[in-house]
Amino acid sequence: MSLPEKKIAVLFMNFGPYHIARLEALGDYAQRQGWQVHGIEVFGKSQTYAWRVESAPQYFRRWTLFPSDIGPHPSLVRMWRAISTTLGRIGPDVVVLAGYQEPSMLFGFAWAKMHRRPAIVMGESKADDYRREQWKELAKSFLVSRFDAALVGGNPQQDYFQSLGIPAEKIYLGYDVVDNAYFAQHALEARENADDLRVKLKLPERYFLSVSRFIPKKNLPRLIQAYQLYRQSVGPYPWELVLCGSGEQEGLLKNLVQHMSGVHFPGFQQIDTLPWYYGLADCFIMPSAHSEQWGLVVNEAMGSGLPVLVSKACGCAPDLVQEGVNGFTFDPYDVKGLARLMVKMSSGKVDLEAMGKASQKIIADWSPQVFAENLWRAIDVALEQR
């Protein structure tokens, strides 16, 4: 008689394309070890992210607890019942949680402790996200130190989770990844059909690209100010600026460019069209000013083969940006400094192609396969100590 498969339950708030890519990689890896992966999303739709995920999973089983987070949230009692019932049906040997602050994640942690299952936390918080208060950090440490292992974004995140009480040998990197191969392939296809796509998408010949939600922490008004200075400095043939996204500041941003030329707003793009914008761009800019824990669009841009200009406030900057190799970092409050970098990138004196290739080489170490392998190492550590 064969032994029953062991199971991993991974709990996210809402599935977007990169959650699916990570779970598929984990499911494929786990299957070869004789394990099953169950991916649980608390909400099927999110008012924060307008993702559309329609394909059926191949290597994991998908569970959705509530259809949407738009409107009143379920009560804490309903949330606990949904999570505890679902985990009870799955019967996981390990519970993996995307964070520790949302009630749903706390309930998942409580279920794991009640049923003597190892609990692994995934996160991208770093020490300088916000102004930290000592009493809150002590309370947080009391909780976080009770996880059996962690998978985090990069080195700043590893330092922070270690400060909260998880030993360094139980913390692994590689949480913040996207499907690099998908972006590389579709960006290349866009370049091969550049003339037709530029007409179809109404895109300029040369442009800087930024992709984000239009919210205050993304710092887009300063990016527009920097672009205005750039146009004044660069001469008669400036690159243009394409801002993909939507959000509460859309009206403000469009008002800022009323009397400017060269700024485009193509709107929010789903994953089937987004690589086209990366593929036809010349340089990607991530200008976030504060509390940007990682910045997955930088992964997407690098996977697409672009040089990058990334704010020093972004959690990904220390791990993903090598100064002068695949791009540059900048102070998000220094508008003139960003404008000078934009002039530099469009001057013809920078080897953009070499930088783009360097981006793809660097981001190869941050893939869904690395997510799967390093989460598996965290699971091994958690099981061993049990």
C-alpha positions as semicolon CSV with decimal commas, in nm:
position;residue;x (nm);y (nm);z (nm)
1;M;0,000;0,000;0,000
2;S;0,142;0,339;-0,101
3;L;0,170;0,613;0,158
4;P;-0,067;0,911;0,119
5;E;0,081;1,225;-0,036
6;K;0,186;1,495;0,202
7;K;0,034;1,840;0,151
8;I;0,141;2,202;0,161
9;A;-0,121;2,477;0,201
10;V;-0,015;2,823;0,081
11;L;-0,241;3,115;0,176
12;F;-0,247;3,444;-0,022
13;M;-0,496;3,730;-0,001
14;N;-0,570;3,727;-0,375
15;F;-0,413;3,552;-0,673
16;G;-0,246;3,758;-0,942
17;P;-0,034;3,629;-1,230
18;Y;0,284;3,613;-1,023
19;H;0,115;3,421;-0,740
20;I;0,002;3,164;-0,996
21;A;0,355;3,142;-1,143
22;R;0,502;3,079;-0,797
23;L;0,242;2,818;-0,704
24;E;0,283;2,635;-1,036
25;A;0,660;2,620;-0,984
26;L;0,615;2,503;-0,626
27;G;0,353;2,248;-0,728
28;D;0,578;2,107;-1,000
29;Y;0,873;2,084;-0,760
30;A;0,664;1,935;-0,478
31;Q;0,501;1,680;-0,707
32;R;0,843;1,537;-0,784
33;Q;0,897;1,495;-0,409
34;G;0,562;1,319;-0,366
35;W;0,380;1,621;-0,218
36;Q;0,066;1,813;-0,318
37;V;0,032;2,191;-0,314
38;H;-0,297;2,361;-0,227
39;G;-0,315;2,734;-0,302
40;I;-0,576;2,926;-0,103
41;E;-0,682;3,280;-0,189
42;V;-0,897;3,466;0,061
43;F;-1,068;3,675;-0,207
44;G;-1,125;3,586;-0,571
45;K;-1,126;3,952;-0,678
46;S;-0,951;4,253;-0,530
47;Q;-1,044;4,620;-0,536
48;T;-0,671;4,703;-0,508
49;Y;-0,549;4,495;-0,802
50;A;-0,765;4,442;-1,111
51;W;-0,589;4,119;-1,206
52;R;-0,755;3,873;-1,440
53;V;-0,645;3,514;-1,385
54;E;-0,850;3,274;-1,593
55;S;-0,633;2,970;-1,667
56;A;-0,686;2,654;-1,462
57;P;-0,390;2,555;-1,244
58;Q;-0,184;2,260;-1,361
59;Y;0,035;2,170;-1,062
60;F;-0,167;2,284;-0,761
61;R;-0,526;2,281;-0,637
62;R;-0,690;2,620;-0,609
63;W;-0,926;2,723;-0,329
64;T;-1,114;3,054;-0,307
65;L;-1,277;3,143;0,026
66;F;-1,478;3,454;-0,068
67;P;-1,565;3,588;-0,415
68;S;-1,446;3,947;-0,368
69;D;-1,314;4,201;-0,118
70;I;-1,522;4,476;-0,278
71;G;-1,781;4,590;-0,027
72;P;-1,812;4,484;0,337
73;H;-1,556;4,228;0,446
74;P;-1,674;3,906;0,608
75;S;-1,684;3,912;0,986
76;L;-1,393;3,769;1,180
77;V;-1,611;3,474;1,279
78;R;-1,690;3,396;0,913
79;M;-1,324;3,441;0,820
80;W;-1,209;3,199;1,092
81;R;-1,470;2,943;0,995
82;A;-1,375;2,962;0,626
83;I;-1,002;2,926;0,692
84;S;-1,027;2,658;0,959
85;T;-1,281;2,456;0,756
86;T;-1,071;2,474;0,438
87;L;-0,748;2,383;0,615
88;G;-0,933;2,102;0,791
89;R;-1,051;1,963;0,457
90;I;-0,703;1,986;0,306
91;G;-0,523;1,850;0,610
92;P;-0,186;2,008;0,528
93;D;0,141;1,892;0,680
94;V;0,282;2,246;0,644
95;V;0,106;2,585;0,633
96;V;0,267;2,873;0,441
97;L;0,132;3,226;0,497
98;A;0,183;3,545;0,294
99;G;0,236;3,778;0,587
100;Y;0,138;3,798;0,951
101;Q;-0,077;4,110;0,992
102;E;-0,404;4,037;0,810
103;P;-0,665;3,853;1,022
104;S;-0,680;3,575;0,764
105;M;-0,306;3,510;0,799
106;L;-0,329;3,516;1,178
107;F;-0,612;3,263;1,161
108;G;-0,401;3,041;0,935
109;F;-0,116;3,067;1,186
110;A;-0,351;2,986;1,475
111;W;-0,484;2,679;1,291
112;A;-0,129;2,555;1,231
113;K;-0,036;2,596;1,597
114;M;-0,357;2,431;1,718
115;H;-0,295;2,130;1,492
116;R;0,082;2,115;1,555
117;R;0,175;2,190;1,195
118;P;0,485;2,390;1,099
119;A;0,403;2,748;0,993
120;I;0,621;2,938;0,746
121;V;0,586;3,311;0,687
122;M;0,653;3,481;0,353
123;G;0,712;3,853;0,349
124;E;0,876;4,158;0,197
125;S;0,876;4,403;0,491
126;K;1,198;4,587;0,567
127;A;1,304;4,803;0,857
128;D;1,267;5,141;0,683
129;D;0,920;5,090;0,531
130;Y;0,764;5,309;0,798
131;R;0,859;5,485;1,116
132;R;0,886;5,193;1,358
133;E;0,759;5,218;1,717
134;Q;0,941;5,006;1,972
135;W;0,634;4,864;2,147
136;K;0,483;4,756;1,817
137;E;0,808;4,592;1,711
138;L;0,822;4,402;2,040
139;A;0,467;4,279;1,992
140;K;0,545;4,184;1,634
141;S;0,858;3,998;1,744
142;F;0,651;3,796;1,992
143;L;0,442;3,669;1,698
144;V;0,695;3,644;1,415
145;S;0,957;3,461;1,621
146;R;0,708;3,176;1,660
147;F;0,710;3,092;1,291
148;D;0,921;2,789;1,207
149;A;1,096;2,947;0,903
150;A;1,062;3,235;0,656
151;L;1,088;3,308;0,285
152;V;1,151;3,677;0,217
153;G;1,223;3,915;-0,069
154;G;1,593;3,994;-0,045
155;N;1,871;4,103;0,188
156;P;1,697;4,405;0,352
157;Q;1,397;4,183;0,422
158;Q;1,619;3,907;0,563
159;D;1,778;4,156;0,804
160;Y;1,436;4,276;0,921
161;F;1,288;3,929;0,980
162;Q;1,602;3,832;1,166
163;S;1,556;4,138;1,390
164;L;1,204;4,009;1,464
165;G;1,341;3,687;1,604
166;I;1,372;3,432;1,322
167;P;1,728;3,294;1,313
168;A;1,925;3,372;0,997
169;E;1,964;3,002;0,915
170;K;1,586;2,969;0,892
171;I;1,536;3,261;0,652
172;Y;1,556;3,210;0,275
173;L;1,541;3,456;-0,015
174;G;1,331;3,447;-0,331
175;Y;0,976;3,537;-0,232
176;D;0,943;3,829;-0,476
177;V;0,962;3,675;-0,822
178;V;0,769;3,684;-1,149
179;D;0,762;3,458;-1,453
180;N;1,081;3,589;-1,617
181;A;1,051;3,358;-1,917
182;Y;0,702;3,485;-1,997
183;F;0,813;3,849;-2,000
184;A;1,131;3,774;-2,196
185;Q;0,942;3,582;-2,464
186;H;0,659;3,830;-2,512
187;A;0,885;4,135;-2,498
188;L;1,097;3,978;-2,774
189;E;0,784;3,914;-2,981
190;A;0,688;4,278;-2,936
191;R;1,027;4,393;-3,066
192;E;0,996;4,162;-3,366
193;N;0,660;4,325;-3,449
194;A;0,754;4,673;-3,333
195;D;0,619;4,875;-3,626
196;D;0,271;4,724;-3,618
197;L;0,247;4,729;-3,239
198;R;0,355;5,092;-3,210
199;V;0,071;5,187;-3,442
200;K;-0,178;4,963;-3,264
201;L;-0,084;5,086;-2,916
202;K;-0,016;5,447;-3,021
203;L;0,333;5,436;-2,874
204;P;0,624;5,668;-2,957
205;E;0,947;5,554;-3,117
206;R;1,158;5,604;-2,801
207;Y;1,022;5,622;-2,447
208;F;1,076;5,580;-2,076
209;L;0,823;5,347;-1,915
210;S;0,676;5,336;-1,566
211;V;0,416;5,082;-1,453
212;S;0,235;5,121;-1,121
213;R;-0,083;5,200;-0,938
214;F;-0,150;5,573;-0,941
215;I;-0,128;5,625;-0,565
216;P;0,083;5,865;-0,353
217;K;0,362;5,628;-0,251
218;K;0,450;5,564;-0,617
219;N;0,579;5,925;-0,640
220;L;0,458;5,982;-0,996
221;P;0,415;6,362;-0,966
222;R;0,791;6,389;-0,906
223;L;0,857;6,163;-1,202
224;I;0,651;6,401;-1,417
225;Q;0,846;6,698;-1,278
226;A;1,172;6,520;-1,360
227;Y;1,049;6,446;-1,709
228;Q;0,964;6,813;-1,760
229;L;1,320;6,909;-1,658
230;Y;1,454;6,633;-1,883
231;R;1,270;6,776;-2,186
232;Q;1,410;7,121;-2,114
233;S;1,764;6,981;-2,099
234;V;1,787;6,718;-2,367
235;G;1,745;6,905;-2,692
236;P;1,512;6,867;-2,993
237;Y;1,457;6,487;-2,984
238;P;1,350;6,383;-2,635
239;W;1,224;6,039;-2,547
240;E;0,862;6,035;-2,438
241;L;0,713;5,903;-2,113
242;V;0,455;5,622;-2,090
243;L;0,273;5,571;-1,760
244;C;0,082;5,241;-1,745
245;G;-0,166;5,204;-1,462
246;S;-0,467;5,355;-1,293
247;G;-0,572;5,469;-0,948
248;E;-0,681;5,755;-0,726
249;Q;-0,422;6,004;-0,857
250;E;-0,508;5,961;-1,225
251;G;-0,689;6,296;-1,247
252;L;-0,406;6,474;-1,069
253;L;-0,141;6,326;-1,297
254;K;-0,331;6,414;-1,614
255;N;-0,376;6,769;-1,488
256;L;0,000;6,797;-1,431
257;V;0,071;6,720;-1,797
258;Q;-0,202;6,935;-1,952
259;H;0,053;7,178;-2,091
260;M;0,330;6,924;-2,153
261;S;0,409;6,715;-2,457
262;G;0,519;6,354;-2,468
263;V;0,334;6,191;-2,176
264;H;0,104;5,896;-2,247
265;F;-0,155;5,719;-2,029
266;P;-0,249;5,383;-2,187
267;G;-0,428;5,268;-1,870
268;F;-0,402;4,951;-1,663
269;Q;-0,265;4,656;-1,862
270;Q;-0,332;4,290;-1,798
271;I;-0,046;4,044;-1,826
272;D;-0,133;3,949;-2,184
273;T;-0,059;4,303;-2,314
274;L;0,182;4,442;-2,053
275;P;0,498;4,279;-2,201
276;W;0,440;4,471;-2,525
277;Y;0,494;4,799;-2,339
278;Y;0,813;4,666;-2,181
279;G;0,934;4,522;-2,510
280;L;0,904;4,852;-2,700
281;A;1,043;5,074;-2,420
282;D;1,402;5,195;-2,392
283;C;1,432;5,230;-2,015
284;F;1,215;5,154;-1,712
285;I;1,171;5,392;-1,417
286;M;1,044;5,302;-1,067
287;P;1,019;5,630;-0,869
288;S;0,851;5,517;-0,542
289;A;0,913;5,752;-0,249
290;H;0,841;5,544;0,061
291;S;0,713;5,210;0,191
292;E;0,782;5,029;-0,137
293;Q;0,863;4,694;0,014
294;W;0,989;4,542;-0,312
295;G;0,856;4,657;-0,653
296;L;0,774;4,355;-0,871
297;V;0,744;4,567;-1,184
298;V;1,122;4,603;-1,169
299;N;1,145;4,223;-1,199
300;E;0,911;4,238;-1,498
301;A;1,114;4,511;-1,669
302;M;1,440;4,327;-1,611
303;G;1,293;4,001;-1,735
304;S;1,189;4,191;-2,046
305;G;1,549;4,301;-2,103
306;L;1,533;4,667;-2,000
307;P;1,783;4,890;-1,822
308;V;1,627;5,029;-1,505
309;L;1,627;5,346;-1,297
310;V;1,505;5,251;-0,949
311;S;1,438;5,462;-0,642
312;K;1,653;5,383;-0,341
313;A;1,330;5,351;-0,142
314;C;1,238;5,032;-0,332
315;G;1,307;4,713;-0,141
316;C;1,437;4,542;-0,455
317;A;1,708;4,801;-0,529
318;P;1,995;4,652;-0,322
319;D;1,950;4,307;-0,475
320;L;1,845;4,383;-0,832
321;V;2,021;4,705;-0,939
322;Q;2,395;4,701;-1,005
323;E;2,509;5,060;-1,053
324;G;2,620;5,124;-1,409
325;V;2,572;4,758;-1,503
326;N;2,197;4,721;-1,554
327;G;2,090;5,067;-1,441
328;F;2,111;5,321;-1,161
329;T;1,942;5,402;-0,832
330;F;1,837;5,752;-0,727
331;D;1,701;5,955;-0,438
332;P;1,322;5,967;-0,497
333;Y;1,301;6,325;-0,367
334;D;1,580;6,454;-0,593
335;V;1,388;6,555;-0,905
336;K;1,693;6,713;-1,070
337;G;1,901;6,403;-1,004
338;L;1,642;6,182;-1,174
339;A;1,622;6,422;-1,468
340;R;2,002;6,400;-1,508
341;L;1,982;6,020;-1,515
342;M;1,711;6,039;-1,782
343;V;1,936;6,263;-1,990
344;K;2,221;6,017;-1,943
345;M;2,014;5,715;-2,049
346;S;1,892;5,885;-2,369
347;S;2,227;6,047;-2,457
348;G;2,355;5,766;-2,678
349;K;2,657;5,733;-2,451
350;V;2,509;5,441;-2,253
351;D;2,499;5,087;-2,395
352;L;2,129;5,021;-2,339
353;E;2,140;4,679;-2,502
354;A;2,422;4,561;-2,275
355;M;2,237;4,693;-1,972
356;G;1,920;4,511;-2,078
357;K;2,111;4,185;-2,114
358;A;2,265;4,241;-1,771
359;S;1,916;4,288;-1,628
360;Q;1,807;3,951;-1,765
361;K;2,120;3,784;-1,629
362;I;2,066;3,930;-1,281
363;I;1,695;3,852;-1,266
364;A;1,758;3,489;-1,365
365;D;1,848;3,434;-0,999
366;W;1,499;3,555;-0,898
367;S;1,263;3,314;-1,073
368;P;0,959;3,103;-0,976
369;Q;1,190;2,801;-0,972
370;V;1,411;2,974;-0,713
371;F;1,096;3,056;-0,513
372;A;1,000;2,687;-0,517
373;E;1,347;2,559;-0,426
374;N;1,401;2,805;-0,142
375;L;1,051;2,763;0,000
376;W;1,118;2,389;-0,004
377;R;1,438;2,450;0,195
378;A;1,234;2,648;0,448
379;I;0,986;2,359;0,467
380;D;1,270;2,113;0,524
381;V;1,408;2,325;0,809
382;A;1,063;2,359;0,965
383;L;0,998;1,984;0,947
384;E;1,341;1,892;1,080
385;Q;1,302;2,098;1,394
386;R;0,963;1,940;1,452
